[in-house]
Amino acid sequence: MNPIRKFKWFMFSCVFLFTCFDVDSKTLIHAGKLIDGKSDRVQSRISIVVDGNTIADIQEGFISSNDFENYIDLRNHTVLPGLMDMHVHFGGEYLSKAESPLKVEREMEAILATQHALVTFKSGFTTVRQVGDSGLVAISLRDAINAGKVIGPRIFAAGKTIATTGGHADPTNGKALDDYAYPLPEQGVVNGPYEVYTAVRQRYKDGADGIKITVTGGVLSPAKSGDNPQFTQEEVDAVVSAAKDYGMWVAVHAHGAEGMKRAIKAGVDSIEHGTFMDDEAMDLMIENGTYYVPTISAGVWVAEKSKIDNFFPEIVRPKAASVGPQISGTFKKAHKRGVKIAFGTDAGVQKHGTNWKEFVYMVENGMSEMKAIQSATIETAKLLRIEDKLGSIEEGKLADMIAVKGNPLDDISILENIEVIIKDGVVY
């Protein structure tokens, strides 16, 4: 029997569509097992009552369903909070030199972003943080999802990433001098604190939720170094100061230790990748409460692809070969040392919808299954400063939940197969 009891039209339409129904009246969920996102204990035989978009009640045991119009039977499932990925790039996926199109217009990027959002949502991720695109793609998609025009996860968007001249995320890298106009701060390239403020304020004007900067070199950009510092201390200080003025978080792309230490000292919210993080950087992160978003998946993917001739440009290939394998070791050391970790994949380097693999890599590198799940629920909510609304299954919080057959604490890879998704009280 289908676990969801609802009107006949729903049962008919779900044969053909990835569809949903609104929980207008109270809905009862019977959960065989519950991982609530906060407790280290798995609860059994739990009743969850959803009223509108809110979790209204949680009781031990299976209460009667007779008084509820909507009933979801998940007695053979494990129910968890909706998952969150703190590092995605909707609108693109890295392709080999042979597969890459000569150009990708923003209109195509927007269309692809809608597709990527849907496949990510169907993978159980009800909230994501988009840390960089060509400008307004994710911001517009966020608004369309919030308005109910398209289906997808809740998006927190950074808009166009901010870089320094020639740095990772400078959109003119690799272009002939006569083929571009010098990029302005509004377009994401800054030099000096004054231009930093201009860029941050433009993103506020654009409607971004936060700021993404690239304080070191990167793997996939057409530049020699993947880890050199690319923001001065004064520049990154200005980023954080301006962002705080507007209530925005700051996420920092960083492979090299010096660049990330400057960022941590400035007070950023998270370090992304953190490949060559040293002991001093880890101690600073613990001292400042900075989150680490490891993106092991991207490291594994670029390392594998670096073995294929002509997959990457020759200037990229050695960076992919050296940086990729290092991330797993850094994650293992940072976790053991006590650095706060939030789940993030860098999906868009590898395919969207494969986000679940990050759980497998985290467990393989020393994190318990429960802590890996918490890194994608309550810890990610804390990073986004929304733990009062999301990140755990508790009375009064928004009804974001997923369900899987079996117990992910026995086999974390079952998170590949999500059977029920509830976002904001809507069942999909």
C-alpha positions in Angstrom: 0.0 0.0 0.0 1.3 3.5 -0.8 2.4 5.2 2.4 0.5 8.3 1.6 -3.3 8.3 2.0 -4.8 11.2 0.1 -7.3 12.2 -2.5 -7.8 10.0 -5.6 -6.5 12.8 -7.9 -3.2 12.8 -6.2 -2.8 9.0 -6.6 -3.6 9.3 -10.3 -1.3 12.3 -11.0 1.7 10.8 -9.1 1.9 8.1 -11.7 2.9 10.7 -14.3 4.5 13.5 -12.4 6.8 14.4 -9.6 4.0 16.1 -7.8 2.9 17.2 -4.4 -0.1 18.0 -2.2 -0.5 20.8 0.2 -1.1 19.9 3.8 -4.1 22.2 4.4 -5.3 20.3 7.4 -3.4 18.3 10.0 -1.4 15.4 8.8 -0.2 12.4 10.8 3.0 10.7 10.1 3.9 7.3 11.7 7.7 7.0 11.7 9.2 3.5 12.3 12.5 5.3 13.2 13.3 8.9 13.7 16.6 10.7 13.4 15.7 14.2 14.6 19.0 16.0 13.6 20.0 17.0 17.1 20.0 13.9 19.3 22.6 11.1 18.9 19.8 8.7 19.7 17.5 7.0 17.2 13.9 7.0 18.3 11.5 4.3 17.4 7.7 4.2 16.8 7.1 8.0 16.7 4.0 10.0 15.7 4.6 13.4 14.0 1.7 15.8 13.5 2.1 18.5 10.8 -0.2 21.5 10.9 0.1 23.6 7.8 3.8 24.1 7.3 4.8 23.5 10.9 5.6 20.5 13.1 2.8 20.7 15.7 3.4 17.7 17.8 5.7 14.7 18.3 4.6 11.7 20.4 6.1 8.4 21.3 4.1 5.5 20.0 1.7 5.3 17.0 -1.4 7.4 17.8 -4.7 6.7 16.0 -5.0 8.1 12.4 -8.8 8.2 12.5 -9.0 11.9 13.3 -6.6 13.0 10.5 -7.6 13.6 6.9 -4.0 13.0 5.7 -2.0 10.1 6.9 1.6 9.0 5.9 2.6 5.5 6.9 6.3 5.4 7.3 6.4 2.6 9.9 9.0 0.8 7.7 11.1 3.9 7.1 13.5 6.1 8.9 12.4 9.8 9.0 15.1 12.5 9.0 15.1 16.3 8.7 15.3 17.6 5.1 19.0 17.6 4.1 21.0 20.7 3.3 24.0 21.2 1.0 26.1 24.4 1.7 28.0 24.4 -1.6 26.2 24.0 -4.9 26.4 25.7 -8.3 23.1 25.4 -10.1 23.4 26.2 -13.8 26.4 24.2 -14.8 28.3 21.0 -14.6 32.0 20.7 -15.5 32.6 19.0 -18.9 35.7 17.7 -20.6 37.5 19.8 -23.2 35.8 17.8 -25.9 32.3 18.0 -24.4 32.4 21.7 -23.4 30.3 24.0 -25.6 32.0 27.0 -27.1 29.7 29.3 -25.1 26.9 29.1 -22.6 24.5 32.0 -22.6 22.9 33.1 -19.3 19.5 32.0 -20.6 20.8 28.5 -20.9 22.4 28.7 -17.5 19.0 29.7 -16.0 17.2 26.8 -17.7 19.8 24.3 -16.5 19.7 25.7 -13.0 16.0 24.9 -12.8 16.8 21.3 -13.9 19.6 21.1 -11.4 17.4 22.4 -8.6 14.8 19.7 -9.2 17.2 16.8 -9.3 18.8 18.0 -6.1 15.5 18.4 -4.4 14.4 14.9 -5.5 17.6 13.7 -3.8 16.3 14.8 -0.5 18.0 18.2 -0.2 15.3 20.7 0.8 17.7 23.6 1.4 20.9 24.6 -0.4 23.4 27.4 -0.4 24.3 28.5 -3.9 27.8 30.0 -3.6 28.4 31.7 -7.0 27.0 31.9 -10.5 27.1 34.4 -13.3 25.0 36.9 -11.3 21.3 36.7 -10.8 20.5 33.1 -11.8 20.2 31.5 -8.4 18.6 34.7 -6.9 15.9 34.6 -9.6 15.4 30.8 -9.2 15.2 31.2 -5.4 12.3 33.7 -5.9 10.6 31.5 -8.4 10.7 28.5 -6.0 9.5 30.6 -3.1 6.6 31.8 -5.2 5.6 28.2 -6.1 6.3 28.6 -9.8 8.8 25.8 -10.0 9.8 22.9 -7.7 13.1 23.0 -5.9 15.0 23.4 -2.6 15.0 26.5 -0.5 17.9 28.5 -1.9 20.3 30.9 -0.1 22.2 32.6 -2.8 25.5 34.6 -2.9 25.1 36.0 -6.4 28.3 36.5 -8.4 31.4 35.5 -6.5 33.9 38.3 -5.6 37.5 37.9 -6.7 40.6 40.1 -7.2 42.1 40.8 -10.6 43.3 37.5 -12.1 42.0 35.6 -9.1 39.8 32.5 -9.0 36.4 33.7 -10.2 37.7 36.6 -12.3 35.5 36.0 -15.3 38.1 37.4 -17.7 40.8 34.8 -16.9 42.1 33.1 -20.0 40.7 35.7 -22.4 42.7 37.7 -24.8 43.2 41.3 -23.7 41.2 42.7 -26.7 38.3 40.3 -25.9 37.1 41.9 -22.7 36.5 45.1 -20.9 38.1 45.4 -17.5 35.6 44.0 -15.0 34.1 46.3 -12.3 33.4 45.6 -8.7 29.7 45.2 -9.6 30.8 42.3 -11.9 32.8 40.7 -9.1 36.4 41.9 -9.4 37.8 44.1 -6.7 41.1 45.6 -5.6 41.3 47.4 -2.3 38.7 47.9 0.5 36.8 50.7 -1.3 35.9 48.4 -4.2 35.1 45.6 -1.8 32.4 47.8 -0.3 31.0 48.5 -3.8 30.8 44.9 -4.6 29.2 43.8 -1.4 26.6 46.6 -1.6 25.8 45.6 -5.2 25.1 42.1 -4.1 22.8 43.4 -1.4 21.0 45.5 -4.0 20.8 42.4 -6.2 19.0 40.5 -3.4 21.8 38.1 -2.4 21.5 36.4 1.0 25.3 36.2 1.5 28.7 36.8 0.0 31.2 34.4 -1.6 34.8 35.4 -2.1 37.8 33.5 -3.4 40.8 34.3 -1.2 43.1 31.8 -2.9 43.6 30.3 -6.3 41.4 27.5 -7.5 41.6 24.2 -9.2 39.5 24.7 -12.3 40.4 28.3 -13.2 42.9 28.8 -16.0 45.7 30.1 -13.7 48.9 28.4 -12.5 48.4 28.4 -8.7 45.6 26.7 -6.9 46.5 27.9 -3.4 48.2 31.3 -3.4 46.6 34.1 -1.3 44.6 36.5 -3.5 43.0 38.9 -0.9 45.0 41.1 1.4 44.0 41.2 5.1 42.6 44.6 4.6 40.4 43.5 1.7 39.0 40.4 3.5 38.4 42.6 6.6 36.4 44.9 4.4 34.3 42.1 3.0 33.3 40.9 6.5 32.7 44.5 7.7 30.5 45.3 4.8 28.6 42.0 4.9 27.9 42.4 8.6 26.4 45.9 7.9 23.8 44.2 5.7 23.3 41.0 7.8 24.9 38.8 5.2 27.0 35.7 5.8 30.4 35.2 4.1 31.6 32.0 2.5 35.2 31.7 1.5 36.7 29.6 -1.2 40.2 28.7 0.0 42.8 26.0 -0.7 45.9 27.6 0.6 46.6 28.0 4.4 47.7 31.7 4.3 44.6 32.9 2.5 42.2 31.0 4.7 44.0 32.3 7.9 43.4 35.8 6.8 39.8 35.1 6.2 39.3 33.3 9.6 40.9 36.2 11.4 38.5 38.6 9.6 35.5 36.7 10.9 34.1 34.9 7.9 31.4 32.2 8.5 32.8 29.3 6.5 35.9 28.0 4.7 35.1 26.0 1.6 37.4 23.2 0.5 40.2 24.0 2.9 42.6 21.7 1.1 46.0 22.7 2.6 44.6 23.8 6.0 47.4 23.6 8.6 47.3 23.2 12.3 47.3 27.0 12.9 44.3 27.5 10.6 42.4 24.7 12.4 43.1 26.2 15.8 41.9 29.6 14.5 38.7 28.0 13.2 38.0 26.4 16.5 38.8 29.7 18.3 36.5 31.7 16.1 33.8 29.1 15.6 34.3 29.1 11.8 32.7 26.3 9.9 34.5 24.0 7.5 32.6 22.9 4.3 34.9 20.2 2.9 33.5 19.3 -0.5 35.3 15.9 -0.5 33.1 14.8 -3.5 34.6 17.5 -5.8 38.1 16.5 -4.6 37.5 12.9 -5.5 36.0 13.8 -8.8 38.8 16.1 -10.0 41.4 13.6 -8.9 39.8 10.9 -10.9 39.4 13.0 -14.0 43.0 14.3 -13.8 44.1 10.8 -14.8 42.3 11.1 -18.2 44.3 12.7 -21.0 42.8 15.9 -22.4 40.0 16.0 -19.9 41.3 19.2 -18.2 43.3 22.0 -19.8 47.0 21.3 -19.1 47.2 24.3 -16.7 44.4 22.7 -14.7 45.4 19.1 -14.7 48.3 19.2 -12.2 46.2 21.2 -9.8 43.4 18.7 -10.0 45.9 15.8 -9.4 47.4 17.4 -6.3 44.4 19.2 -4.7 41.8 16.5 -5.1 43.4 13.7 -3.0 44.4 16.1 -0.3 40.9 17.2 0.7 40.0 13.8 2.2 43.1 13.9 4.5 42.3 17.4 5.6 38.8 16.5 6.4 39.9 13.6 8.5 42.3 15.7 10.5 40.0 18.7 10.9 37.1 16.4 12.2 39.4 14.7 14.6 40.7 18.0 15.9 37.2 19.3 16.5 36.7 21.9 13.7 32.9 22.5 13.1 31.9 20.8 9.9 28.9 21.6 7.7 27.9 19.5 4.7 28.8 20.7 1.2 29.6 19.0 -2.1 30.5 21.6 -4.8 27.9 19.9 -7.0 28.2 21.5 -10.4 31.8 20.4 -10.5 30.5 16.8 -10.4 26.9 16.0 -11.4 24.0 17.5 -9.5 21.9 14.8 -7.7 25.0 12.9 -6.6 25.2 14.9 -3.4 24.5 11.8 -1.2 28.0 10.5 -2.1 29.5 13.1 0.3 28.0 11.2 3.2 29.9 8.1 2.1 33.2 9.9 1.8 32.7 11.5 5.2 32.1 8.2 6.9 35.0 6.6 5.0 37.2 9.3 6.4 36.3 8.9 10.1 33.0 10.6 10.8 30.2 8.6 12.3 27.0 8.2 10.3 25.1 10.2 12.9 27.5 13.1 12.8 27.5 13.1 9.0 23.7 13.4 9.0 23.9 16.2 11.6 26.4 18.0 9.5 23.7 18.2 6.8 20.9 19.1 9.1 21.4 21.0 12.4 25.0 22.2 11.7 24.1 23.5 8.2 21.1 25.3 9.8 23.4 26.9 12.3 25.7 28.1 9.6 22.8 29.7 7.8 21.5 31.1 11.1 18.2 29.4 10.6 18.4 26.8 13.4 15.3 28.3 15.0 13.3 27.2 11.9 15.0 24.3 10.3 17.7 21.6 10.8 15.9 19.3 13.2 12.5 17.7 13.7 11.1 19.5 16.6 7.8 21.0 17.6 7.4 24.5 16.2 9.9 24.2 13.4 9.1 24.1 9.7 8.0 20.7 8.4 11.0 19.7 6.3 11.5 16.0 6.4 12.6 13.0 4.2 12.2 9.3 4.6 14.2 6.3 3.5 13.7 2.6 3.7 16.1 1.0 6.2 18.4 2.7 8.7 21.2 5.1 7.3 23.2 4.5 10.5 23.6 0.9 9.3 24.4 1.9 5.7 24.8 5.6 5.0 24.6 5.0 1.2 20.8 4.3 1.4 20.5 8.1 1.4 20.8 7.8 -2.3 17.2 6.5 -2.4 14.8 9.0 -0.9 11.2 7.8 -0.9 9.3 10.7 0.6 10.1 14.4 0.7 8.2 17.0 2.7 9.2 20.7 2.4 7.5 23.5 4.2 4.6 21.2 5.0 4.1 20.1 1.4 4.4 16.4 0.6 6.2 15.4 -2.6 
